[in-house]
């Protein structure tokens, strides 16, 4: 089960820096997770100030 970034994302980039496998990229002012690369570690959810990443 991978994580996904919800509409709450404010584009701060904290999750990009927190991802140990580089599965998150910024685009159009929002973060997006590559589900194929996500290892379901939850690092992104733990660092996000608005709780945008959610387990799918």
RACORPE-V774909 format. One record per run of one state. SS is the DSSP state (2 for helix, 1 for strand, 0 for the rest). FROM is the first residue (numbers start at 0). TO is the last residue. Records with the same first field share a line. If there is no record, write none. Layout:
# RACORPE-V774909
SS=FROM-TO + FROM-TO
This chain:
# RACORPE-V774909
0=0-1 + 5-12 + 18-22 + 27-28 + 33-41 + 47-51 + 55-55
1=2-4 + 23-26 + 29-32 + 52-54
2=13-17 + 42-46
